[in-house]
């Protein structure tokens, strides 16, 4: 891999190591472009229920300062970008964007881990009905159509049985939306590294059918994932198996353009 835009930090409470260690290991692995995209603080979702997997609002300034300092420190050795991974909660999204505005965030990755606008919304890996699968697809499509996101991470994280007709139908709707907007969809290497239900071959077959461009995301929670050759190789083998087009770039201007168009 020459580029990875999906990298977390200790601030999300389920990743480890210093920010600088991520950069050093990425360089060791031959990565030329590194995007930090820790879980965005969500103004309005600040209770204990959510605190275990995203940074708190008061941590954002430190995150931004650290990434920007590393960008300067390592200039000429690696290209560093400042992003965030965020859910789309329709009622709270405008407040989130207003909160992020002063910080110079370059890009957002859509990582829809929960449904609805509620602090007790369903975790998407618990989705097991057609109705909830439709809700998941609706939320992802609406998010992508805002124009604020540069790509969607692990769309096949959703827990519905892959053989259920609604999985194929609704996942295809997400992929068609991504394609219409010119956005890649992620093949998530962390899912391979931790032997999760994603990336699944039913999803990759749909990517082939829809002509989707894919992007590999390490989804790094530990720097050592950058040098985990077996997981990365398996991801590339799956991509090759389904004849998918791979990109290693994203449009990092979408977020700024979204602001200019909506403020």
C-alpha positions in Angstrom: 0.0 0.0 0.0 1.2 3.5 -0.9 -1.7 5.3 0.9 -3.9 4.9 3.9 -6.6 7.4 4.9 -8.1 5.4 7.8 -6.0 5.8 10.9 -7.1 6.1 14.5 -5.4 7.5 17.6 -5.5 6.8 21.4 -8.1 9.5 21.8 -10.9 7.2 20.7 -10.2 5.0 23.7 -9.9 1.8 21.7 -6.6 2.4 19.8 -3.1 2.6 21.1 0.3 4.3 20.7 1.5 7.8 20.0 0.6 9.7 16.9 4.3 9.8 15.9 4.6 6.1 16.2 1.9 5.7 13.5 3.9 7.9 11.2 7.2 6.1 11.8 5.7 2.7 11.2 3.8 3.9 8.1 7.1 5.2 6.6 8.7 1.8 7.5 5.9 0.1 5.6 6.5 2.2 2.5 3.3 4.3 2.8 3.7 7.7 1.2 0.4 9.2 2.1 -1.1 8.9 5.6 -4.5 10.2 6.6 -5.4 10.5 10.3 -9.2 9.9 10.7 -10.0 9.3 14.3 -13.6 8.9 15.5 -15.1 12.4 15.4 -16.4 13.9 18.6 -20.2 14.3 18.3 -21.7 17.3 20.0 -24.9 16.0 21.5 -23.6 12.4 22.0 -21.3 13.1 24.9 -22.6 10.6 27.5 -20.9 7.5 28.9 -22.6 5.3 26.3 -20.5 6.8 23.5 -17.4 7.8 25.3 -15.6 4.5 24.9 -15.1 4.8 21.1 -14.8 8.4 20.1 -12.7 11.4 21.2 -14.4 14.0 23.4 -15.0 17.4 22.0 -12.3 18.9 24.2 -9.7 16.6 22.7 -10.2 17.8 19.1 -7.8 20.7 19.4 -5.0 18.5 20.6 -5.7 16.0 17.8 -5.5 18.7 15.2 -2.4 20.3 16.6 -0.6 17.0 16.8 -1.4 16.0 13.2 -0.5 19.4 11.9 2.8 19.3 13.8 3.6 15.9 12.4 2.8 17.1 8.9 5.5 19.8 9.2 8.0 17.6 11.0 7.8 14.8 8.4 7.4 17.0 5.3 9.3 15.5 2.4 9.2 12.0 3.9 5.5 11.3 4.0 2.3 13.3 3.0 0.0 13.6 6.1 -3.6 14.6 6.0 -6.1 15.6 8.7 -9.5 13.9 8.7 -12.1 12.3 10.8 -14.4 9.3 10.7 -17.9 10.2 11.5 -21.4 8.8 11.7 -24.3 10.6 10.1 -27.0 11.5 12.5 -29.4 13.8 10.6 -30.6 15.9 13.5 -27.1 16.4 15.0 -25.0 16.6 11.8 -25.3 20.4 11.3 -24.2 21.0 14.9 -21.2 18.7 14.3 -20.2 20.5 11.2 -20.4 23.9 12.9 -18.2 22.6 15.7 -15.6 21.3 13.3 -15.5 24.4 11.1 -12.6 26.2 12.9 -10.2 23.3 12.9 -9.2 22.9 9.2 -10.4 19.3 8.8 -9.6 18.2 5.3 -11.9 15.2 4.9 -14.6 13.0 6.5 -15.0 9.3 6.2 -18.5 7.9 6.7 -18.4 5.1 9.3 -22.0 4.4 10.2 -21.8 2.3 13.4 -25.2 3.2 14.9 -28.6 4.0 13.5 -31.0 6.9 14.1 -30.3 10.1 16.0 -30.7 8.6 19.5 -28.0 7.9 22.1 -29.4 4.4 22.3 -29.5 3.8 18.5 -29.0 0.3 17.3 -25.4 -0.9 16.7 -25.3 -1.8 13.0 -23.8 -5.2 13.6 -27.0 -6.1 15.5 -29.1 -5.4 12.4 -31.0 -8.7 11.6 -34.2 -7.6 9.9 -35.1 -6.2 6.5 -36.6 -3.1 8.1 -33.4 -2.2 9.9 -31.3 -3.0 6.8 -33.4 -0.4 4.9 -32.9 2.1 7.7 -29.1 1.5 7.5 -29.0 2.0 3.7 -31.2 5.1 4.0 -28.9 6.6 6.5 -25.8 5.9 4.5 -27.3 7.1 1.2 -28.5 10.3 2.9 -25.1 10.9 4.4 -23.2 10.5 1.1 -25.6 12.7 -0.7 -24.8 15.6 1.7 -21.5 16.0 -0.2 -19.5 16.2 3.0 -17.9 12.7 2.9 -14.9 11.6 0.8 -15.8 7.9 1.0 -17.7 5.3 3.0 -15.8 2.9 5.3 -16.7 -0.7 5.8 -20.3 -0.5 4.3 -20.6 -4.2 4.8 -20.1 -3.9 8.6 -23.9 -4.3 8.9 -24.9 -7.5 10.6 -27.7 -8.8 8.4 -27.4 -12.3 7.0 -25.5 -12.0 3.7 -28.0 -14.4 2.1 -31.0 -12.3 3.0 -32.4 -10.7 -0.2 -32.4 -7.3 1.5 -28.7 -7.4 2.1 -28.0 -7.5 -1.7 -30.7 -5.0 -2.6 -29.9 -2.4 0.0 -26.1 -2.7 -0.3 -26.5 -2.3 -4.0 -28.3 0.9 -3.3 -25.4 2.2 -1.3 -22.9 1.3 -4.0 -24.9 2.8 -6.7 -25.1 6.1 -4.7 -21.3 6.0 -4.2 -20.7 5.4 -7.9 -23.1 8.2 -8.9 -21.2 10.6 -6.6 -17.8 9.4 -7.8 -16.8 8.1 -4.3 -14.8 5.0 -3.6 -16.0 2.4 -1.1 -13.6 0.8 1.4 -12.3 -2.7 1.6 -11.5 -2.7 5.3 -8.3 -4.5 6.3 -9.0 -4.3 10.0 -11.9 -6.7 9.4 -9.4 -9.2 8.0 -6.9 -8.6 10.7 -9.5 -9.3 13.4 -11.4 -11.9 11.5 -14.7 -10.0 11.4 -17.7 -10.4 9.2 -16.4 -7.8 6.8 -15.1 -7.5 4.1 -17.4 -10.2 2.9 -17.4 -11.7 -0.6 -21.1 -10.9 -1.2 -20.2 -7.3 -0.9 -17.2 -7.6 -3.2 -19.3 -9.3 -5.8 -21.7 -6.4 -5.6 -18.8 -4.0 -6.1 -18.0 -5.9 -9.3 -21.6 -5.8 -10.5 -21.9 -2.1 -9.8 -18.5 -1.2 -11.2 -17.5 0.3 -7.9 -14.0 1.8 -7.3 -12.6 0.5 -4.0 -10.0 1.9 -1.6 -8.1 -0.1 1.0 -8.4 1.2 4.5 -6.1 -0.2 7.1 -8.5 1.2 9.8 -5.4 1.3 11.9 -5.9 1.0 15.7 -2.3 -0.1 16.2 0.8 1.0 14.2 1.8 -2.6 13.6 -1.2 -3.0 11.3 0.8 -1.1 8.6 3.3 -3.9 8.5 0.8 -6.8 8.7 1.5 -8.1 5.2 -0.8 -11.2 5.4 -3.9 -9.1 6.0 -3.0 -6.6 3.3 -2.2 -9.4 0.9 -5.5 -11.1 1.6 -7.3 -7.8 0.9 -5.5 -7.4 -2.5 -6.2 -11.1 -3.4 -9.9 -10.5 -2.8 -9.9 -7.4 -4.9 -8.1 -9.2 -7.7 -10.5 -12.2 -7.4 -13.4 -9.9 -8.2 -11.6 -7.7 -10.7 -12.1 -4.5 -8.9 -10.6 -1.1 -9.7 -8.5 0.2 -6.8 -7.7 3.8 -6.1 -5.2 5.2 -3.6 -6.5 8.8 -3.7 -9.5 10.5 -2.3 -11.0 14.0 -2.9 -9.8 15.9 0.1 -11.6 19.1 -1.1 -15.2 17.8 -0.6 -15.5 18.9 3.0 -14.3 22.5 2.3 -16.6 22.7 -0.7 -19.5 21.5 1.4 -18.8 24.3 3.9 -18.6 26.9 1.2 -21.9 25.7 -0.3 -23.8 25.5 3.0 -22.6 28.3 5.1 
